[in-house]
């Protein structure tokens, strides 16, 4: 698959998510980390669909869902810009992922998916 760095997607994704994860208190429970990673996951995959698959549906959906919520919209836009600027060479979608908190910090297991292998079953426009 083109655009696959030799680094594990979980390592890359934690690096990508670092600005949000670094703001969490060390003793923060797993749920705030999971919520931060959901924002990152959404931004990462929306950029992959837009830039790699030339499908802006997911970016538009994120913008629709954050309309009227300026802080959320700004955060997601910043994360999409971060993906494009610092991780633009990584064309992997992130599939299933799971986060757990250990005594050493956050442990993430993530699945990398070739975006060209994904079937997109969206309804046809009416």
Residue, then its C-alpha position, 0 to 999 in steps of 0.5 A: x500500500x502506498x503511503x505506509x510508513x514503517x512505523x506502527x499506526x498506533x505509535x503514529x496515531x499517539x504522536x498525532x494525538x499528543x497535543x490533546x493527550x498531553x493536556x490530560x492530567x496524568x491521573x486522568x481516567x481512561x474515558x477522557x483519553x478515549x474521548x480525545x482519541x475519538x476527536x483525533x480518529x475522526x479528524x485523521x480518517x476524514x482527511x484520509x477520505x478527503x485527500x486520498x480517496x477524494x471524498x469530502x463527505x466525511x469532512x463535510x459531515x464533521x463540519x455539519x456536526x460541529x456547526x454552532x460549536x465553535x470550540x469543537x469545530x476549531x479543535x477538529x479543524x486544527x487536528x485535520x490541519x495537523x494531519x495534513x502538515x505533519x502526517x500527510x505522507x501516511x495514507x492509512x485509515x485507522x480501523x478498530x482501536x482500543x485504548x487502555x491506561x497503564x501505570x506507564x501511561x496510555x496503551x493504544x492498539x489500532x488497526x491500519x487499513x488500506x483506504x482503497x480497500x474500504x467499500x463506501x456504501x453511502x446512499x446516492x444523492x436524491 
